[in-house]
Amino acid sequence: MIGFLALAVYSAVRHFTGEKEAIRASADSAIPTVLVTRPKMAQPDFDLTLPGNVQPYSNTPIYARTDGYLKRWLVDIGAPVKQGQLLPRLNLPKWISS
C-alpha cells in the first residue's frame, strides 16, 4: 500500500513538473525569432547568360521599292519608333496621288 501511494505521488509530481516545462516551452516558442537585414546593391560575382530569342508581337512588311521620290527622311535607321509614326515623306507622281 505504501509503495502504491509512493508511486502515485511520484507520478503526480512528475506530471505537474512536466506540464510546467511544456507550458514554458510553448510560451518560449510562441515568440518568433526573426533576423532582419537591410538590402544593399552589390556587383554580381558571376554573369548569367540564359538561352532565348526575341520575337515581335506583330510583323510589318517593308517593301524596298515604291513609285515616287524621297522628299524627306524623318527617322534614322535603327532609331526607336512608335506605332503609326511617319518614317519618310514621299514625293509621289501625280498619277498615283489622285
Secondary structure, 3 states (H helix, E strand, C coil): CHHHHHHHHHHHHHHHHHHHHHHHHHHHHHCCCCCCCCCCCCCCCCCCCCCCCCCCCCCCCCCCCCCCEEEEECCCCCCCCCCCCCCEEEECCHHHHC
